[in-house]
Amino acid sequence: MYSGFLLIVVATGWLFTRKAKITENTNQASPLRHTNIRMVIVSAISFFLGLQFSHLTALFQTDFSAGGLIDSDATEYMTWAPDEIEQAQRRKRGTRRRRKPNQSNAHKKKKKNKPLPRYHDSNYTKESFEPLPWSLPKPSSTRYQTSEEFMADYIALKRKHNIPLPWEQDKYKEDKVTLPRPIIGLNFPKSATLTMSEYFACGGITSHHTTTQDGRIGICMMENHLKDKPPMEGCNTHRNRKNEETKPIEVIFDIGLQGPPCYYASVHDGGLENIAKHYPEGTIMLVTRNATKWFNSFEGWGGILKAWGQRSCGFDGSLEGEGM
């Protein structure tokens, strides 16, 4: 391995000896002495560079990319590599995987298209869907009540209709969330719908946002509303694909859609009445947000505001759809 470098050392020694003989035959001792010192230094540097030359050559020819070094190379050359490369390669050495050969397009398996869920907006078009009648709730005296006054009236109304209060029911007494089921969030998009859905899921109950395994929640509720059925019939269960366990869906948020079809249970006529009729002991939740902040967030989100004003919704800014 070092035979080539041995020749360099021999040649350097020969030059040094020849210069020494010349020194004995001349009277210029001082200049030749400096020459001899320089030759010794050059010889030493040449010797050490020669020893390392093979390492340096291998370093530039070695592939330090992932999987580029075998174990023997790693032991010999990693001292020359930066610390980051050394540590990365040593970690990967025991978990290296063989690369699979590239498969041609002819041998690739085609992915099967999943069938559309039952409640899907492809069943509706702008031409076939007529906007449903809608109206905004008129302000009532409750908007001016304090929290204490509202709760007093709320409890009295529950007592009048013999409906147990949430904290009086034994059914959910041991649960983290003691509110009666189902819990239906009526707030519009961009008003904490996803946050609230995840909040209840964190509490250990089955919570869904926008869709279920059967499709869009809003379409399911609309079709059931028009057929005078419970709002979540046909889309009220969730099957765990890991253990095949099926649970009832207890919380839903973001339950509307801008269409086609366009449906919001809190706006379209009869939507709230259908919820109250079939879920008299359920919980309706309405999360509020500063109107200006909500509009600024809503306006630039997915073009939904523009869709509200189109034919599928017909939300024209009036209170009862006078412009329809």
NULO-973483 format. One record per atom (N, C-alpha, C): residue in three letters; y, z, x. Coordinates in steps of 0.2 Angstrom, whole numbers, padded with zeros to 4 digits, always signed. Layout:
<rs>
AlaYZX ...
</rs>
This chain:
<rs>
Met-0006+0000+0004 Met+0000+0000+0000 Met+0006+0000+0004 Tyr+0006+0004+0010 Tyr+0012+0004+0014 Tyr+0011+0000+0020 Ser+0007-0005+0021 Ser+0006-0009+0027 Ser+0012-0013+0028 Gly+0015-0016+0023 Gly+0022-0020+0024 Gly+0027-0015+0027 Phe+0027-0009+0025 Phe+0033-0005+0027 Phe+0031-0002+0034 Leu+0025-0002+0036 Leu+0023+0000+0043 Leu+0026-0005+0048 Leu+0026-0012+0046 Leu+0028-0017+0050 Leu+0036-0016+0052 Ile+0039-0014+0046 Ile+0047-0012+0047 Ile+0048-0006+0052 Val+0044-0001+0051 Val+0044+0004+0056 Val+0043+0002+0063 Val+0037-0002+0064 Val+0036-0004+0071 Val+0041-0008+0074 Ala+0044-0013+0070 Ala+0049-0017+0072 Ala+0055-0013+0074 Thr+0057-0008+0070 Thr+0063-0004+0072 Thr+0062+0000+0078 Gly+0055+0003+0079 Gly+0054+0007+0085 Gly+0054+0002+0091 Trp+0052-0004+0091 Trp+0052-0009+0096 Trp+0060-0010+0098 Leu+0064-0011+0093 Leu+0071-0012+0095 Leu+0074-0006+0098 Phe+0072+0000+0096 Phe+0075+0006+0099 Phe+0072+0007+0106 Thr+0066+0005+0108 Thr+0064+0005+0115 Thr+0067+0000+0119 Arg+0068-0006+0117 Arg+0071-0011+0120 Arg+0078-0009+0122 Lys+0082-0006+0117 Lys+0089-0004+0119 Lys+0089+0002+0124 Ala+0084+0006+0124 Ala+0083+0012+0128 Ala+0083+0009+0136 Lys+0079+0004+0136 Lys+0078+0001+0143 Lys+0084-0002+0146 Ile+0088-0005+0141 Ile+0094-0008+0143 Ile+0099-0003+0146 Thr+0099+0003+0142 Thr+0103+0009+0144 Thr+0102+0011+0151 Glu+0095+0011+0153 Glu+0094+0014+0160 Glu+0097+0009+0166 Asn+0097+0003+0164 Asn+0099-0002+0169 Asn+0107-0004+0169 Thr+0110+0000+0165 Thr+0118-0001+0165 Thr+0121+0005+0165 Asn+0128+0005+0167 Asn+0132+0011+0167 Asn+0136+0012+0161 Gln+0134+0008+0155 Gln+0138+0010+0149 Gln+0134+0014+0145 Ala+0134+0020+0147 Ala+0130+0025+0143 Ala+0133+0027+0137 Ser+0139+0028+0137 Ser+0142+0031+0131 Ser+0142+0026+0125 Pro+0144+0020+0126 Pro+0143+0015+0120 Pro+0136+0014+0118 Leu+0131+0014+0122 Leu+0124+0013+0120 Leu+0122+0019+0117 Arg+0124+0025+0119 Arg+0122+0031+0116 Arg+0123+0031+0108 His+0129+0029+0106 His+0131+0028+0099 His+0127+0023+0096 Thr+0125+0018+0100 Thr+0121+0012+0097 Thr+0114+0015+0095 Asn+0111+0019+0100 Asn+0105+0022+0099 Asn+0105+0027+0093 Ile+0110+0031+0092 Ile+0111+0035+0086 Ile+0111+0031+0080 Arg+0114+0026+0080 Arg+0115+0022+0074 Arg+0108+0019+0072 Met+0104+0017+0077 Met+0098+0014+0076 Met+0093+0019+0073 Val+0093+0025+0076 Val+0089+0030+0073 Val+0090+0031+0066 Ile+0097+0032+0064 Ile+0099+0033+0057 Ile+0096+0027+0052 Val+0097+0021+0055 Val+0095+0015+0051 Val+0087+0015+0050 Ser+0084+0017+0056 Ser+0076+0017+0055 Ser+0074+0022+0050 Ala+0077+0028+0050 Ala+0075+0033+0045 Ala+0077+0031+0038 Ile+0083+0028+0037 Ile+0084+0025+0030 Ile+0079+0020+0028 Ser+0078+0015+0033 Ser+0073+0010+0031 Ser+0066+0013+0029 Phe+0064+0018+0033 Phe+0057+0021+0032 Phe+0057+0024+0025 Phe+0062+0028+0023 Phe+0062+0031+0016 Phe+0062+0026+0011 Leu+0067+0021+0012 Leu+0067+0016+0007 Leu+0061+0012+0006 Gly+0058+0011+0011 Gly+0051+0007+0011 Gly+0046+0011+0007 Leu+0046+0017+0008 Leu+0041+0021+0004 Leu+0042+0021-0003 Gln+0048+0021-0005 Gln+0050+0021-0012 Gln+0050+0014-0015 Phe+0050+0008-0011 Phe+0051+0002-0014 Phe+0046+0000-0019 Ser+0040+0002-0018 Ser+0035+0000-0023 Ser+0036+0003-0030 His+0038+0010-0029 His+0040+0013-0036 His+0045+0010-0039 Leu+0051+0008-0036 Leu+0056+0005-0039 Leu+0054-0002-0042 Thr+0050-0005-0039 Thr+0048-0012-0041 Thr+0044-0011-0048 Ala+0040-0006-0048 Ala+0036-0005-0054 Ala+0040-0002-0060 Leu+0045+0002-0058 Leu+0050+0004-0063 Leu+0053-0001-0067 Phe+0055-0006-0063 Phe+0059-0012-0067 Phe+0054-0016-0071 Gln+0048-0016-0069 Gln+0043-0020-0072 Gln+0039-0017-0078 Thr+0040-0010-0078 Thr+0036-0006-0083 Thr+0040-0006-0090 Asp+0036-0007-0095 Asp+0038-0007-0102 Asp+0039+0000-0105 Phe+0045+0003-0105 Phe+0046+0010-0108 Phe+0047+0010-0115 Ser+0046+0005-0119 Ser+0046+0005-0126 Ser+0040+0008-0129 Ala+0041+0010-0136 Ala+0035+0013-0139 Ala+0029+0010-0138 Gly+0024+0014-0135 Gly+0017+0011-0134 Gly+0017+0007-0128 Gly+0022+0007-0123 Gly+0022+0002-0118 Gly+0019+0006-0112 Leu+0018+0012-0111 Leu+0015+0016-0106 Leu+0008+0018-0107 Ile+0003+0017-0103 Ile-0003+0021-0103 Ile-0002+0028-0100 Asp-0007+0032-0101 Asp-0007+0039-0098 Asp-0006+0039-0090 Ser-0009+0035-0087 Ser-0009+0035-0079 Ser-0002+0033-0077 Asp+0001+0027-0081 Asp+0008+0025-0079 Asp+0013+0031-0081 Ala+0012+0034-0086 Ala+0017+0039-0088 Ala+0017+0045-0083 Thr+0011+0047-0080 Thr+0011+0052-0075 Thr+0015+0050-0069 Glu+0014+0043-0067 Glu+0017+0041-0061 Glu+0024+0039-0061 Tyr+0026+0036-0067 Tyr+0033+0034-0067 Tyr+0038+0037-0071 Met+0036+0042-0075 Met+0041+0046-0079 Met+0046+0050-0075 Thr+0044+0051-0069 Thr+0049+0055-0065 Thr+0056+0050-0064 Trp+0055+0044-0064 Trp+0061+0039-0063 Trp+0064+0038-0070 Ala+0061+0040-0075 Ala+0064+0038-0082 Ala+0069+0043-0084 Pro+0074+0042-0088 Pro+0079+0047-0091 Pro+0075+0052-0095 Asp+0078+0058-0095 Asp+0074+0063-0099 Asp+0072+0061-0106 Glu+0077+0058-0109 Glu+0076+0056-0116 Glu+0070+0052-0117 Ile+0069+0047-0113 Ile+0063+0042-0113 Ile+0057+0046-0111 Glu+0057+0050-0106 Glu+0051+0054-0104 Glu+0049+0058-0110 Gln+0053+0062-0113 Gln+0051+0067-0118 Gln+0048+0063-0124 Ala+0052+0057-0126 Ala+0050+0053-0132 Ala+0043+0050-0131 Gln+0041+0048-0125 Gln+0035+0045-0123 Gln+0029+0050-0123 Arg+0031+0056-0120 Arg+0026+0061-0119 Arg+0024+0063-0126 Arg+0029+0064-0131 Arg+0027+0066-0138 Arg+0023+0061-0141 Lys+0024+0054-0140 Lys+0020+0049-0144 Lys+0014+0048-0141 Arg+0012+0050-0135 Arg+0006+0048-0131 Arg+0000+0050-0135 Gly+0000+0056-0138 Gly-0006+0058-0142 Gly-0006+0055-0149 Thr-0001+0052-0152 Thr-0001+0050-0159 Thr+0000+0043-0159 Arg-0001+0039-0154 Arg+0000+0032-0154 Arg-0005+0028-0158 Arg-0002+0024-0162 Arg-0006+0020-0166 Arg-0007+0013-0164 Arg-0012+0010-0165 Arg-0013+0003-0164 Arg-0009-0002-0169 Arg-0006-0007-0166 Arg-0002-0011-0171 Arg-0007-0016-0174 Lys-0006-0017-0181 Lys-0010-0021-0184 Lys-0008-0028-0183 Pro-0012-0033-0183 Pro-0010-0040-0182 Pro-0006-0042-0188 Asn-0001-0047-0187 Asn+0003-0049-0193 Asn-0002-0053-0197 Gln-0002-0052-0204 Gln-0005-0056-0209 Gln-0001-0061-0211 Ser-0005-0067-0212 Ser-0001-0073-0215 Ser+0000-0071-0222 Asn+0005-0075-0225 Asn+0007-0074-0232 Asn+0001-0076-0237 Ala-0003-0080-0234 Ala-0009-0082-0239 Ala-0014-0076-0240 His-0014-0071-0235 His-0019-0066-0236 His-0015-0060-0239 Lys-0009-0060-0240 Lys-0005-0054-0243 Lys-0007-0053-0250 Lys-0008-0047-0252 Lys-0009-0046-0259 Lys-0003-0046-0263 Lys-0003-0049-0268 Lys+0003-0050-0273 Lys+0003-0043-0277 Lys+0009-0040-0277 Lys+0010-0034-0281 Lys+0010-0036-0289 Lys+0006-0032-0292 Lys+0006-0033-0299 Lys+0012-0030-0303 Asn+0015-0034-0307 Asn+0021-0032-0311 Asn+0019-0027-0316 Lys+0023-0021-0316 Lys+0021-0016-0321 Lys+0024-0018-0327 Pro+0020-0017-0333 Pro+0022-0019-0339 Pro+0028-0015-0341 Leu+0033-0018-0345 Leu+0039-0014-0347 Leu+0037-0008-0352 Pro+0041-0003-0351 Pro+0040+0003-0356 Pro+0041+0001-0363 Arg+0039+0005-0367 Arg+0040+0004-0375 Arg+0047+0003-0377 Tyr+0051+0008-0374 Tyr+0058+0008-0376 Tyr+0062+0005-0370 His+0063-0002-0371 His+0067-0006-0365 His+0072-0010-0369 Asp+0078-0011-0365 Asp+0083-0015-0368 Asp+0082-0022-0368 Ser+0077-0025-0365 Ser+0075-0032-0365 Ser+0073-0034-0372 Asn+0072-0029-0377 Asn+0070-0031-0384 Asn+0077-0032-0388 Tyr+0082-0031-0385 Tyr+0089-0032-0388 Tyr+0093-0037-0385 Thr+0097-0041-0388 Thr+0102-0045-0386 Thr+0109-0044-0389 Lys+0114-0047-0387 Lys+0121-0046-0390 Lys+0121-0050-0397 Glu+0117-0055-0397 Glu+0117-0059-0403 Glu+0113-0056-0409 Ser+0107-0053-0407 Ser+0103-0050-0412 Ser+0105-0043-0414 Phe+0109-0039-0410 Phe+0110-0032-0411 Phe+0117-0032-0414 Glu+0118-0029-0420 Glu+0124-0028-0423 Glu+0126-0021-0422 Pro+0133-0020-0420 Pro+0135-0013-0418 Pro+0134-0008-0424 Leu+0132-0002-0423 Leu+0131+0003-0428 Leu+0137+0006-0430 Pro+0138+0008-0436 Pro+0144+0012-0438 Pro+0145+0019-0434 Trp+0151+0020-0432 Trp+0152+0026-0428 Trp+0159+0029-0430 Ser+0160+0036-0428 Ser+0166+0039-0430 Ser+0166+0045-0425 Leu+0172+0047-0423 Leu+0173+0053-0419 Leu+0174+0059-0423 Pro+0171+0065-0421 Pro+0172+0071-0425 Pro+0179+0073-0425 Lys+0181+0075-0431 Lys+0188+0077-0432 Lys+0189+0084-0429 Pro+0195+0086-0427 Pro+0196+0092-0424 Pro+0195+0098-0430 Ser+0192+0103-0428 Ser+0192+0109-0433 Ser+0195+0115-0430 Ser+0195+0120-0434 Ser+0198+0126-0432 Ser+0194+0130-0426 Thr+0188+0128-0425 Thr+0184+0131-0419 Thr+0187+0129-0412 Arg+0191+0124-0412 Arg+0194+0122-0405 Arg+0199+0127-0403 Tyr+0202+0131-0408 Tyr+0207+0136-0406 Tyr+0204+0143-0406 Gln+0198+0144-0407 Gln+0195+0150-0406 Gln+0194+0153-0399 Thr+0194+0159-0398 Thr+0192+0162-0392 Thr+0184+0162-0392 Ser+0181+0163-0386 Ser+0174+0164-0385 Ser+0171+0169-0389 Glu+0174+0175-0390 Glu+0172+0180-0394 Glu+0172+0179-0401 Glu+0177+0175-0403 Glu+0178+0173-0411 Glu+0172+0168-0412 Phe+0171+0163-0408 Phe+0166+0158-0409 Phe+0159+0161-0410 Met+0158+0166-0405 Met+0151+0169-0405 Met+0150+0173-0411 Ala+0155+0176-0413 Ala+0154+0180-0419 Ala+0152+0176-0425 Asp+0156+0170-0426 Asp+0155+0166-0432 Asp+0148+0162-0431 Tyr+0146+0161-0424 Tyr+0139+0158-0423 Tyr+0134+0162-0425 Ile+0134+0169-0423 Ile+0129+0174-0425 Ile+0128+0175-0432 Ala+0134+0175-0436 Ala+0134+0176-0443 Ala+0131+0170-0446 Leu+0132+0164-0444 Leu+0129+0158-0447 Leu+0122+0158-0446 Lys+0119+0160-0440 Lys+0112+0160-0439 Lys+0109+0165-0443 Arg+0112+0171-0444 Arg+0109+0176-0449 Arg+0109+0173-0456 Lys+0114+0169-0458 Lys+0114+0167-0465 Lys+0108+0162-0466 His+0106+0158-0461 His+0101+0153-0462 His+0094+0156-0459 Asn+0094+0162-0458 Asn+0088+0166-0455 Asn+0085+0162-0449 Ile+0089+0160-0445 Ile+0087+0157-0439 Ile+0088+0162-0433 Pro+0083+0164-0430 Pro+0083+0169-0424 Pro+0088+0166-0419 Leu+0091+0171-0416 Leu+0095+0170-0410 Leu+0091+0169-0404 Pro+0093+0165-0399 Pro+0089+0163-0393 Pro+0087+0169-0389 Trp+0091+0174-0389 Trp+0088+0180-0385 Trp+0084+0185-0389 Glu+0083+0183-0396 Glu+0078+0187-0400 Glu+0071+0184-0401 Gln+0070+0178-0398 Gln+0064+0175-0399 Gln+0059+0177-0393 Asp+0053+0178-0396 Asp+0047+0180-0391 Asp+0044+0174-0388 Lys+0045+0168-0390 Lys+0042+0162-0388 Lys+0044+0161-0381 Tyr+0050+0161-0379 Tyr+0053+0160-0372 Tyr+0055+0166-0369 Lys+0053+0172-0371 Lys+0055+0178-0368 Lys+0053+0179-0361 Glu+0047+0176-0359 Glu+0045+0177-0352 Glu+0047+0171-0347 Asp+0050+0166-0350 Asp+0053+0160-0346 Asp+0059+0162-0342 Lys+0060+0158-0337 Lys+0067+0158-0334 Lys+0072+0156-0338 Val+0071+0151-0342 Val+0076+0148-0347 Val+0074+0150-0354 Thr+0078+0154-0357 Thr+0076+0157-0364 Thr+0079+0154-0370 Leu+0083+0148-0368 Leu+0086+0144-0374 Leu+0080+0141-0378 Pro+0081+0140-0384 Pro+0076+0137-0388 Pro+0075+0129-0386 Arg+0070+0126-0387 Arg+0068+0119-0386 Arg+0068+0115-0392 Pro+0070+0109-0391 Pro+0072+0105-0385 Pro+0079+0107-0384 Ile+0081+0106-0378 Ile+0088+0106-0376 Ile+0091+0099-0375 Ile+0096+0097-0379 Ile+0098+0091-0379 Ile+0106+0091-0377 Gly+0107+0087-0371 Gly+0114+0087-0369 Gly+0118+0081-0372 Leu+0123+0082-0375 Leu+0127+0077-0378 Leu+0133+0074-0374 Asn+0134+0077-0368 Asn+0140+0075-0364 Asn+0139+0067-0362 Phe+0144+0064-0361 Phe+0144+0057-0359 Phe+0143+0056-0351 Pro+0141+0050-0349 Pro+0140+0050-0342 Pro+0146+0052-0338 Lys+0145+0054-0331 Lys+0150+0056-0327 Lys+0153+0063-0329 Ser+0149+0067-0332 Ser+0151+0073-0334 Ser+0145+0078-0333 Ala+0142+0078-0327 Ala+0137+0082-0325 Ala+0130+0082-0328 Thr+0129+0076-0331 Thr+0122+0075-0334 Thr+0116+0076-0329 Leu+0117+0072-0324 Leu+0111+0073-0319 Leu+0111+0080-0316 Thr+0116+0083-0315 Thr+0117+0090-0312 Thr+0113+0095-0317 Met+0115+0094-0323 Met+0112+0099-0328 Met+0104+0098-0329 Ser+0102+0091-0329 Ser+0095+0090-0329 Ser+0091+0093-0323 Glu+0094+0092-0317 Glu+0091+0095-0311 Glu+0091+0103-0312 Tyr+0096+0105-0315 Tyr+0097+0113-0315 Tyr+0091+0116-0319 Phe+0090+0112-0325 Phe+0084+0115-0329 Phe+0078+0114-0326 Ala+0077+0108-0323 Ala+0071+0107-0319 Ala+0069+0112-0314 Cys+0075+0114-0311 Cys+0074+0120-0306 Cys+0071+0126-0309 Gly+0073+0127-0316 Gly+0071+0133-0319 Gly+0064+0132-0322 Gly+0060+0127-0320 Gly+0053+0126-0321 Gly+0051+0123-0328 Ile+0056+0120-0331 Ile+0054+0117-0337 Ile+0055+0109-0337 Thr+0051+0105-0341 Thr+0051+0098-0340 Thr+0058+0095-0342 Ser+0062+0092-0338 Ser+0068+0089-0339 Ser+0069+0082-0337 His+0072+0078-0341 His+0072+0071-0340 His+0080+0069-0341 His+0081+0064-0337 His+0088+0061-0337 His+0088+0053-0338 Thr+0091+0051-0343 Thr+0091+0044-0344 Thr+0085+0041-0347 Thr+0079+0042-0344 Thr+0073+0038-0345 Thr+0067+0043-0345 Thr+0062+0042-0349 Thr+0056+0045-0348 Thr+0051+0040-0346 Gln+0044+0041-0346 Gln+0039+0037-0344 Gln+0038+0031-0350 Asp+0041+0033-0356 Asp+0041+0028-0361 Asp+0047+0023-0362 Gly+0052+0024-0357 Gly+0058+0020-0357 Gly+0064+0024-0358 Arg+0069+0020-0361 Arg+0076+0024-0361 Arg+0076+0029-0367 Ile+0079+0034-0366 Ile+0080+0040-0371 Ile+0084+0037-0376 Gly+0089+0034-0375 Gly+0094+0032-0380 Gly+0091+0027-0385 Ile+0087+0022-0383 Ile+0084+0018-0387 Ile+0078+0021-0391 Cys+0075+0026-0388 Cys+0070+0030-0392 Cys+0073+0033-0398 Met+0079+0037-0396 Met+0082+0041-0401 Met+0085+0036-0407 Met+0088+0031-0405 Met+0091+0026-0410 Met+0086+0023-0415 Glu+0080+0021-0412 Glu+0075+0018-0416 Glu+0072+0024-0421 Asn+0071+0030-0419 Asn+0069+0035-0423 Asn+0074+0037-0428 His+0081+0037-0426 His+0086+0038-0431 His+0086+0034-0436 Leu+0085+0027-0435 Leu+0085+0022-0440 Leu+0079+0022-0445 Lys+0074+0026-0442 Lys+0068+0026-0446 Lys+0067+0033-0449 Asp+0072+0038-0448 Asp+0072+0044-0451 Asp+0066+0048-0448 Lys+0065+0048-0441 Lys+0060+0051-0438 Lys+0063+0056-0433 Pro+0059+0061-0430 Pro+0062+0065-0425 Pro+0065+0061-0419 Pro+0070+0063-0417 Pro+0074+0059-0411 Pro+0069+0058-0405 Met+0065+0062-0403 Met+0061+0061-0397 Met+0054+0059-0399 Glu+0052+0057-0405 Glu+0045+0055-0406 Glu+0043+0049-0403 Gly+0038+0049-0399 Gly+0035+0043-0395 Gly+0038+0043-0388 Cys+0042+0048-0386 Cys+0045+0048-0379 Cys+0046+0055-0377 Asn+0042+0060-0380 Asn+0043+0067-0379 Asn+0038+0070-0375 Thr+0034+0066-0371 Thr+0029+0069-0366 Thr+0030+0066-0359 His+0027+0070-0354 His+0027+0068-0348 His+0021+0069-0345 Arg+0017+0064-0342 Arg+0011+0065-0339 Arg+0011+0065-0331 Asn+0009+0070-0328 Asn+0009+0071-0321 Asn+0003+0067-0318 Arg+0005+0062-0314 Arg+0000+0057-0311 Arg-0004+0060-0306 Lys-0003+0066-0303 Lys-0007+0069-0299 Lys-0013+0072-0302 Asn-0011+0077-0307 Asn-0017+0080-0310 Asn-0018+0078-0317 Glu-0015+0073-0319 Glu-0016+0070-0326 Glu-0014+0075-0332 Glu-0010+0080-0330 Glu-0008+0085-0335 Glu-0002+0082-0339 Thr-0002+0083-0345 Thr+0003+0081-0350 Thr+0007+0087-0352 Lys+0014+0087-0352 Lys+0018+0092-0354 Lys+0023+0089-0359 Pro+0025+0093-0364 Pro+0031+0091-0368 Pro+0038+0091-0364 Ile+0042+0086-0366 Ile+0048+0086-0363 Ile+0053+0090-0366 Glu+0056+0095-0363 Glu+0060+0100-0366 Glu+0067+0100-0365 Val+0070+0096-0360 Val+0077+0095-0359 Val+0078+0087-0358 Ile+0083+0085-0361 Ile+0085+0078-0360 Ile+0093+0078-0359 Phe+0095+0073-0355 Phe+0102+0072-0353 Phe+0103+0065-0352 Asp+0110+0063-0353 Asp+0111+0056-0353 Asp+0107+0052-0358 Ile+0108+0053-0364 Ile+0104+0051-0369 Ile+0107+0045-0373 Gly+0112+0042-0370 Gly+0115+0036-0374 Gly+0115+0030-0369 Leu+0117+0024-0372 Leu+0117+0018-0367 Leu+0122+0014-0371 Gln+0126+0009-0366 Gln+0131+0005-0368 Gln+0129-0001-0371 Gly+0122-0003-0370 Gly+0120-0009-0374 Gly+0120-0015-0370 Pro+0118-0020-0374 Pro+0114-0019-0380 Pro+0107-0016-0379 Pro+0105-0012-0384 Pro+0109-0009-0389 Pro+0114-0004-0387 Cys+0119-0002-0391 Cys+0123+0003-0390 Cys+0122+0009-0394 Tyr+0120+0015-0392 Tyr+0119+0021-0396 Tyr+0121+0027-0392 Tyr+0125+0031-0396 Tyr+0126+0038-0394 Tyr+0125+0043-0400 Ala+0121+0047-0399 Ala+0119+0052-0405 Ala+0125+0056-0407 Ser+0130+0057-0402 Ser+0136+0061-0404 Ser+0141+0057-0407 Val+0141+0051-0407 Val+0146+0046-0409 Val+0144+0042-0415 His+0138+0039-0415 His+0136+0035-0421 His+0134+0039-0427 Asp+0136+0037-0432 Asp+0135+0040-0439 Asp+0128+0042-0440 Gly+0127+0049-0441 Gly+0120+0051-0443 Gly+0116+0054-0437 Gly+0119+0052-0431 Gly+0115+0054-0425 Gly+0114+0062-0424 Leu+0119+0066-0425 Leu+0119+0073-0425 Leu+0115+0076-0431 Glu+0116+0073-0436 Glu+0113+0075-0442 Glu+0105+0074-0441 Asn+0103+0069-0438 Asn+0096+0068-0437 Asn+0093+0073-0432 Ile+0097+0075-0427 Ile+0095+0080-0423 Ile+0094+0087-0426 Ala+0099+0089-0430 Ala+0099+0095-0434 Ala+0093+0095-0439 Lys+0092+0090-0442 Lys+0087+0090-0447 Lys+0080+0091-0444 His+0078+0088-0438 His+0071+0088-0436 His+0071+0094-0430 Tyr+0076+0096-0427 Tyr+0076+0101-0422 Tyr+0081+0107-0424 Pro+0079+0110-0430 Pro+0084+0115-0432 Pro+0085+0121-0428 Glu+0080+0123-0424 Glu+0080+0128-0419 Glu+0081+0126-0412 Gly+0083+0120-0411 Gly+0084+0117-0404 Gly+0091+0119-0402 Thr+0092+0117-0396 Thr+0099+0119-0392 Thr+0103+0112-0391 Ile+0109+0112-0393 Ile+0113+0106-0391 Ile+0118+0109-0386 Met+0118+0105-0381 Met+0123+0107-0375 Met+0128+0102-0374 Leu+0134+0104-0373 Leu+0140+0099-0372 Leu+0144+0102-0366 Val+0143+0099-0361 Val+0147+0100-0355 Val+0153+0097-0355 Thr+0159+0100-0354 Thr+0165+0097-0354 Thr+0168+0096-0347 Arg+0173+0092-0346 Arg+0176+0090-0340 Arg+0183+0088-0341 Asn+0188+0090-0337 Asn+0195+0088-0337 Asn+0195+0080-0339 Ala+0199+0079-0344 Ala+0199+0072-0347 Ala+0201+0067-0342 Thr+0206+0068-0338 Thr+0209+0064-0333 Thr+0204+0063-0328 Lys+0201+0068-0325 Lys+0196+0067-0320 Lys+0190+0063-0322 Trp+0188+0065-0328 Trp+0182+0061-0331 Trp+0184+0054-0331 Phe+0190+0052-0334 Phe+0191+0045-0335 Phe+0192+0041-0328 Asn+0195+0044-0323 Asn+0196+0041-0317 Asn+0189+0040-0314 Ser+0184+0044-0315 Ser+0177+0043-0312 Ser+0173+0038-0316 Phe+0174+0039-0323 Phe+0171+0034-0327 Phe+0173+0027-0327 Glu+0180+0026-0326 Glu+0182+0019-0326 Glu+0179+0015-0320 Gly+0178+0018-0314 Gly+0176+0014-0309 Gly+0168+0014-0308 Trp+0165+0016-0313 Trp+0157+0017-0312 Trp+0153+0012-0317 Gly+0151+0006-0313 Gly+0146+0002-0316 Gly+0149-0002-0322 Gly+0155-0003-0323 Gly+0158-0007-0328 Gly+0157-0005-0335 Ile+0155+0002-0336 Ile+0153+0004-0342 Ile+0158+0005-0347 Leu+0164+0006-0345 Leu+0170+0006-0349 Leu+0172+0000-0353 Lys+0171-0006-0349 Lys+0172-0012-0351 Lys+0166-0014-0357 Ala+0160-0012-0355 Ala+0155-0013-0360 Ala+0156-0009-0366 Trp+0159-0003-0366 Trp+0161+0000-0372 Trp+0165-0004-0377 Gly+0170-0008-0374 Gly+0174-0012-0378 Gly+0171-0018-0381 Gln+0165-0020-0378 Gln+0162-0026-0380 Gln+0159-0026-0387 Arg+0156-0031-0389 Arg+0153-0032-0396 Arg+0147-0027-0397 Ser+0143-0025-0392 Ser+0138-0021-0393 Ser+0139-0014-0395 Cys+0145-0011-0393 Cys+0147-0005-0395 Cys+0153-0005-0400 Gly+0158-0009-0398 Gly+0164-0009-0403 Gly+0168-0003-0403 Phe+0168+0001-0397 Phe+0173+0006-0397 Phe+0180+0004-0395 Asp+0184+0004-0400 Asp+0191+0000-0399 Asp+0196+0005-0398 Gly+0195+0012-0397 Gly+0200+0016-0396 Gly+0202+0020-0403 Ser+0200+0018-0408 Ser+0202+0021-0415 Ser+0197+0027-0416 Leu+0198+0031-0421 Leu+0194+0037-0422 Leu+0188+0035-0426 Glu+0188+0030-0430 Glu+0183+0029-0435 Glu+0181+0021-0435 Gly+0183+0018-0429 Gly+0181+0011-0429 Gly+0184+0006-0434 Glu+0191+0008-0435 Glu+0195+0003-0439 Glu+0195-0004-0437 Gly+0195-0005-0430 Gly+0196-0012-0428 Gly+0190-0016-0428 Met+0184-0013-0430 Met+0178-0017-0430 Met+0178-0022-0436 
</rs>
